[in-house]
């Protein structure tokens, strides 16, 4: 008989527990019925408390849960319910403490880690929420090898994670969780193309795998492929429109395609929901900066710092505005954060760059260089770059692109003359030239568009499997070259909001692809923006780029890159005479009107006085020069590098004779 009653009680408990998710009111009634016969049954008390919490009666739940948790200190589910009830009643600290106790009892407690992450995210605890979400992801995994890979990522060891995941995927190539984790790992290793392949495969196996879809959207965004990321995010938001991570990334992608009014609306909505979340303030600051609302951007960045004093990106973003110097208190705060042994690598890197700028503003050049160099050293360890391969690739380009090669393809390409490409080294005045051109009524400024690089990368597929674009290009038919030009024009149309006949693509690295640009868009204009190699070189070295400039974190490699760039451009001066218009930044500063007239003529444009008043042109500017180009030209920046000349020996050594010949590149190219 006793056994029968026990079985009946257990069945009633299970029935009440099942009802919690769908009908908490009915679950409460069932729990009360059980408690009439067994008033101290902890299982029924927990169900009753959970039902009350789910119905919004947090006070009624706490009355039951507080004594229940004291009596059962080792019951993870009880402490989880206690944490949620405390959070629901406004006890944030107590709620998080109870949830942390629950996960200390069961590290794989999935729902508890998610609740910790959500609570800390809302509270603005960046590191805490990221760590909790990492644990949540770990808890979703069943296999020890995958958990170990998660631990490696948490320890900032993506190489170790990749090795573990490769071994696992060799045995289980369709493991969705492992594929998502591998995609994330490859993204951290700056191997975005590989990450796309892995995540695309995961989605081909399960299109409803939201985790892989969100990771893929993030990888696409990192490469500025916002137009490709947006459909993924729209699909995710259709399923969960309130998710802050989805909304945040969606806003960032819209910013890249120029839908800035919607971006502002989204960030204001996010901040209304999460006013203490520093990363949303940070991204809102980026959006405000883009549209020239600099004072508001400064406020957003400083709000971010107040909420997360260790978030290095906020300090660097403030420094990058180049609008105001740091206060003594801010400099001391940066130094204090750098003294923390537990500071994440990404924050340390950004803080070194920020302190370098702060000390530069104070004319403490030795200390400034020390911090710039420390930040560059940290970043160099994280990027994959080979100066030898760059030189070899450009030598291959010089060998391939001969007058005969171009003559054989003279009829190739799309005949549109819409694009104006501005190429060169970053920090050489390209944003200034873009702003001047975008002040002309026939020209629209866009941004640093990734599309030419993406087309070059795709040539391997076009040519049937070749992996290097220069190896594939000779096999591409004349008709296909025209299709590639049309593809570029179509892909970039999303950035053309004003309906003007011409537009600017100022991706500086496109100088690597001038041969291909000439073949697919023979009527496009190409501007080579050039600056003194030590001025450009040091300006690049002290700038932390979000992506794409892996050569810039070592002075020797930077000098070799500049030298290779000058030699490649000299080659095109010979094989395509007059194809590229070269503008020297120093000449533009010293004799602005004459150089502007020359620039407009090279682009086939009539002179317009508005181009001399470029600083009055209202438009979105997404580069680090966004503030400078909204002011008249000034000479102050020309010789800043001279303050750092004592430390530029490796840069000078790598430049060699280019240091003397950079202005006059029409010398005979270096022999192959």
N, C-alpha and C positions, 0 to 999 in steps of 0.2 A: 504493500500500500504506500509506504514512504517513498519507494522508488518511483511509483506512479505519480505521486504528487510532485516530486522533484522534476520528473520529465515534463509534466504539465506546466510547471513554473518556468522551466527553461524555454519551452515552446512559446509561452506567453511573452517572455523577455525578448526572444528573437522576433516575434511578431511586432511588438512595440518598437523595437530598434529599426526594423525595416520601414516603418511608417514615418520615421523622422524626416527623411528626405522629401517625401511627397505630401504628407499630411501631419505636420507637427501637432496640430490641435487634437487629432485622433490619437496620436502617440501619447500625448499628455493624459488623455482619458484612460488609455490602457495602462499606463504606468501607475496612475492613481488607484486603479482597480487592483493591481498587483500589491501595492503598498498597503491596502486595507488588510490584506492577509499577512503581509511580511513588511511591517513599517520600517525596518532598518536595512532592507535589501539594498546594497550599494549599487547594484546594476540598475534597479528600478529608479533609484534616486538620481543616478546619472542621466538616464533617459528623460526623466521629468525635467531636470535642469536644462538639458539640451533642447527639449521641446519649448520650454519657456524662452530660452535665448533666441531660438529661431523665430519665435513669434514676437520678438522685440521686448520681452519682459526681462531685461538684464538684471534688474534689482531682485526679482523673484528667483532668477537662476543663481545669483550670487549667494543668496540666503542658504541655498542647498550646497553649492560648490565649495564655499570657503571651509566649512567643517569637513566635508567629504575629502578635500585635498589634504587637510591636516591629518586625517585618519589614514589616508592611503598615499603616502609620499612617493611611492614607487609606481603609481598608476599613471602612465603617460597620457591616456585618453582623458582622464579626469583633469589633469593640469592643462591639457589642450582646451577643454571646455571652459575651464576657469579663465585662461588667457583671453579667449574670445569674449566671454561675458564681461571681463574687466575692460577690454577695449571698447566694447559696445556701450559701457557706462561712462566712458571718458577717462578711464584710468590707463593711460598709455604705458607708463613705466611699469606698473604692476602687471598689465596684460602681457607685455613683452617678456617680463621676468618669468611668468608662468609658462609661456610658450617655450622659452629657452630651457626651462626645467623639463618640459615634455620631450624636447629633442635630445636633451642630455640622457634621458632614459631610453630613447629609441632614435638613433641617428638616422634611420630610414623612415621616419615619420613624415610622409610626404606633405600632408595637409598642414602640419604644424610649421614646417619650413616655409611653405608658401605664405602662411599667416604672419610669420616673423618678417619675411621679406616685405610684404605689403605694408605692415605697420611701420617698419623702419623707413621704407620709401616715403610714406606719407609724412613721417617725422623729419625727413631730410637727411637721414643718416646714410650717406652715399656708400661708404665702405661696408657698413653693417648690412645694408639691404643687398648689395652685390654679393657679399659672402653668403647670405641666407639663400638667395636665389641660386647660387652655385651649388649649395647643399641640396636644395630642392631638386635641381637637375640630377645630381648624384643619386638622390633617393629614388628617382624614377628608373634607375638602371638596376638590373638584376645580377649581372655578371661581375665578379671581382676585378677582372681586367679593365672593364669599362669604368668602374669606380676608381680604379687606380689612375686611369687617364684623366678623369675629372680632378683628382687630387693633384696631378701634375700641372694642370692648367691653373688651379688655385694657387699653386706654388710658383707660378710664372715660369714654368718649364715646358713650353709648347713642343720643343723638340722631343722630349721624353714622351709626351702625350701622343705625338704623331707615331713614334715607334710602336707604342702599345696598340694603337688603333690599327696600324697597318698589319700587325701580326694577327689581330682579331679578324679584320675584314678579309684577310687571305683565307680564313676558315669559314667566315660567315659574311659573304659579300653583300647580302641583302638585309643585314641588320640595320633597321632604320635609325635606331638610337645612335649606333656607332657612326653611321653616315652623317648624321647631324653634327655629332661631336667632332668628326674629322673635318667637316666644312668649317666649323668655328675655329678649329686648330689651325687650318691652312690660312684662314683669314688673319689670325694673329701672327703667322709667319710671313705675312705680306705676299702670299701666293693666291691672289684673288681668283685668277683664272682657273686654277685647280679646284679651289673651293666651289666655284660655280658649277663645275662638272659634277662634283660629288653631291652637292645639294640638289642639282637638277635630277640626278639619278634617283635620289631619295624620293623626290616628288613624283617621278614617273612610276615608282612602285606604289606610292600612296599619296594621291593629290590632296587628301584631307589632313596631311601631316603638317599642322600649323607651326610646330617648332622649327622644322626645316625651312618652311616658307618664310618665316620671320628672319631666320638667320641669313637666308639668301637675299632678302630685301636689304638687310644691313650690309652685306658684302657688295651688292650692287651700288648702294649709296656711297660706300667708301671709294668706289671707282668713278663717282659722279655719273653713274648710269641711272639717274633719277627716273627718267621716262620708263625704263624697264622695271624699276622697283615699284612704281606706283600701282600697277595692276595687282601685284601681290599684296600690297598693303590694303588696297580697297577690298580685296577678298577677305582679308583678316578682319578688317573693321566691320564688314557686313555681318560677321559672326559674333564679334565682340566689340561694339562701338565705344565702350567705356574704357577699354584697356589703355592705360597711360603710355605704355611702351609703344604700342601701335600708333597712337595719336602723335607722339613725339617724333617718331621716325617719319611719319606721313608729312608732318609739317616741315621737317628738314628737307625732304625730297621736293616738296612743293616750292621751297625756297630756291632750290637749284634750277627749277624750270621757270622761275620768275612769277609765280602766282602769289605775290607778296601780301596782298590784302587778306587772302585766305590764311596765309601763314600767321599773320598778326592775330586774326580771329582765333585760330587754333591755340596759339600760345596763351592768349588771354583766358581762354576756357580752361586750359590745363592749369594755369596758375590760380584760377578761382577754385579748382578742385584740390590742388596740391601747392598751397602757398609757401610751404617750407621745403620744397624739393629744389635743391641747388642746381641740378643739371637742367631743369626746365628754365630756370632763370638764366643759366649760361647760354642755352640755345636761343632764348628770347633776345639776349644781348647780341648774339650773332645776327639775328634777323634785323634788329634795330640798326645795327652798324651798316648793314647792306644798303638800307634805304637812306642813310645819312643822318639818322636821328642819334647823333653821337652822345649827347648829354644823357639821354634815356638809356643808351647802351652802357655808359659808365655806371649809371645807377643800378642797372640789372647785374653787371659784373660784380659790383661792390655788395649788392644784396646776396649774390651767390657766395662770395667770400665770407660774409658774416655768418651764413648758414653752414658753410663747409670750409673752415680755415685751411685745411690741408689739400683742397682741390687745386692743384697746380695750374690746370687749364684756365681757371678763372683769372688768376694772376697774370698768366701769359697773355690772355685775351685783352686784359686791361693794358698791359705793356704794349701790345701789338697795335693798339689804337693810336699810339704815338701822339696822344692828345694832352696828357698831363703827367707830371712826374709823380713817383710814389712818395708818400710822406715818410718821415722817420719811423713812425709806428708801423707802416706797411713793410718797410725794408727790414725792420727788426722781426716782424712776424714771418716774413719769408725765410730769414735766417733761422728762426726758431723751428720752423717746419722742416727745413733741410737737416736739422740736427736730430730729427726723429729716426731711430733705427728701423721702425716699422713702416716708414713711408713707402707706399707703392712706387714702383719704378717710373710709371707714367707721370705721377705727380712730381717726383724728384726731378725728372727731366724738364718738365715745364717750369718748375720753380727756378732751376738753374738759368734758363733762358730769361725768365722774368727779372731775376736779380742782376743778370748781366746788363739788361736794359736799364734797370734802376741805377746801377753804378755808372753806366755810360752817361746818363743824364747828369750825374754828379761829377763828371770828368775824372772819375777814379778808374782810369783805363786799364791798369794792370789787373785789378780785381775784377773788372768787367770782363776782360778777355778770359780770365781764369774760369769764370762761370759759363760764358759762352762755350768754351772748349769742353767743360765738364758735361754740359748738356749734349753737345755734339758727339762726344765719346759714348755716352749712354745710347743715343739714337743709332750710332754707327753699328753697335753690337746687335741691333735688332733688325737691320735691313740687309738684304742680299744685293751686293753690288760688286762688280769686277771692272776695274779701270782697264785692264788688259782686254777684256771682251769688248768694251766700248770702242777702244782704239781699233781692234780687229774688225768690228762691224762697220766702222766708218771707212776703214781701208777697203773693205769689201764694196761699200757703196761707191767709193771713188773709182774702183775698178769696173763696176757694173755700168755706172751712168756716164757713158761716153757720148760724144756727138752722134756717132753712128747708131747707138741704142735709141736715142731720142728721135733721130731722123726716120728710123724704121717704124716708129709709132706716131708719126706726126699727125695722123688723122684720128688719134684716139681721144677719148675723154668726153665729158659732158661740156657743152659750149657755154654754159651759164657763167656770167661774170659776177655773181652775187657775192662770193666770199672775199674777204680781205684777211689774209693770215698775217698775224704779227708774231714773229718767232725771235729766238735768241736765248740768252741766259735769264733766269728769273732775276728780279730786282734791278733790271737794266733800263727801266722807263717804259715798259710795254703798256702798263696801265695808263700812263700819261698819254701815250700815243692813241690808245683806244679811246680815252676821254676826248681828245682833240677830234678824232675822226667821228665819234658818236655825236659831236656837237653839230655836225653837218646834217642838213635836212634830208639827205639821201642815204644816210648811213645809220644803222642801229648797232649799238654795242650789246654784246651778249655776255660771255664769260669765257673761261678757259675750257673749251669744249673737248671732251675725250674722244670724239668720233673718228678722227683721222687715225689715232693710235689703235682704236678698235678695228678699223678696216684693215690696217696693216697686219694686225694679229690674225685676222680672218683669212689672209691670203693663203696660208697653209691649207685650209679647207678648200679654198677655191681651186688650188693647184693639185688637189688630190692627195694630200698627206704631207707635203713639205712642212717642216716646222719653223723655218726661219723665213720671214717675209722677203728678204732679199734673194733667197734661193727660189722662192715661189714666183716672184714678180716676172721674170723672163717668160714664164709659161702662160701668163694670163693673156687671153685674147684681146684684140682691139675692142671688140664689142663688149666684153666683160669690163674693160677699163671704163667705158662709158657708163655701164650700169653701176659701177662703184661710185662714180662721181654723182650720179643721180641718187644713189643710196645716201650719200653724205648730205646732199641737199634736203632730202626727205627727213632724215634723222634729226637734223638741226632746226627744222621748221618750228618745233615746239618752243624754241627760245626766241623766235621772232614775233614779238607782240605788237610792233608798231606798223607793220606793213610797208616798211621802206625797202627800196630795191636792193640795197647792199647791206651786208652785215659783217661783223668782225669776229674772228675766232682767234683769241690771243693765247692759246696754249703754247708756252715757250718751247717745249720739247718737240714741237712739230718741225723744227729745223732738221731733225733726224729723218723726216719723211718728205723732204722737198722734192726728191725725184719722183716719188709716187704722186704727190700733189700735182706736179706738172703734168703727169700722164692722165690722171683722172679728171682734173679741172684745169685745163690749159689756159683758160682766160681768167682764172683767179689771180688776185694781186698778192704779192708776198713782200712783207716789210721785215727786214732784219734790224732789230733794235739792239744797238751795241753800246756798251759802257766800258770805261777804263777797266782792265782786268783786275786790278787790285780793289777798285771801288766796287765793281760788281761782285768780285769773288768774296770779299769780306762781308758785304751786305747779305750775300747768300749764306755764308757760313754762320752768321749770327741769327739767322732766321730758321725757326723750326717749322717745317712745312708739314701739312697734314698728310701728304702722300706725294709720291711721284718724283722726288728729287733726291734719290738715294746717293748721288755723287757728292752731295753738298756737306757732308759731315766729317770730312777729312781734308785738310788744306792741300796735301799733295794730290789726292784724287781730284779735288776741285780744279786745281791748276791744269792737270792733264785733260780734264773734260773741256775746259775753256780752250785749250790749245787745239784739241781735236775739233771742236766746234768751228774755230776760225779757219782751220785747214779745210774742213768740208765746205764751208761757205766760199772759200777761195776757189775750190774746185768748181762749184756751180757758176762762179763768176766767169770761168774759162769756158765751160761746156754749154752754158746757157747765158751768154752775155746779155746783161740788161734785164734778166728775168727777175732778179731780186733787187729791191730798193733798200739801200743801207742808210739808216739814220743813226747818227752818233748822239748819244744823250747829252754829252757836254756841249755839242754844237747847238742842240735844241734849246738848252738853257741859255746859252750866251747870245744866240741870234734867232729868237723864237719865230718871228714872222717869216723870215726867209726860209727857215726849215719847214714851217707849216705849209707854206706855198709849195715847196718842193714835194712834200709828202702828199698833198692833195693832188698835185699833177700826176704823181706816180700812180695814184689810184684812179686816175681818169675823172677827177672831180674838179668842178669849178671852185675857185676860192670863195669862202664865205667868212665874213668877219666873226661869226659866232664861234668859229674854231679857235680864235684867239681869246675868246672869253669862255673857254671850256669849263672853267671853275663854276660858271653859273648854270651849267647844264644839270638838270635834275634827272638822275637815273640810278638804278641799283648798281653798286660796285661791290663785288664779292672778294676782291683780293686784299692783301695786307696794305696796299696803297690807297685804300678807299678814302681815307681822310685827306691825304696829301693832294689828290687830284681834284679836290673841291676847294683848293686855294690856288692863287696865281703861282707861276713858276718862281722858285727861289734858288739861289746858288748854294744855300747853306749845306746841302747834302753832298755836294760834289767831292769834297776833300775829307769827309769824316774818317775815311779809312786811314789817313795819315797818322791819326792818334794811335793806331794799332800797328803801325809799320814795324816796330821792333819784334813783333811776334809772327810776322807774315813770311818768314824765311822759306818754309816749305812750299808756300803758294808761289813765291817768286821762282824758286828752283824748278818747280814743275812747269811753269810757264815758259822758261827759257827765253828764246829770242822773240816769242810772241808778245812779251812785255813791251818790246819796242815797235813791233810791226802791226799791232792789233788794229790801228786806225786805217791802215792801208793794206787790206787783205788781198789786193789783186796781184800779189806776188805769185811767182810760179809755185804751184802746189808741191808739197813734199813728195819726192819720188816714191812709187810703190815698191 
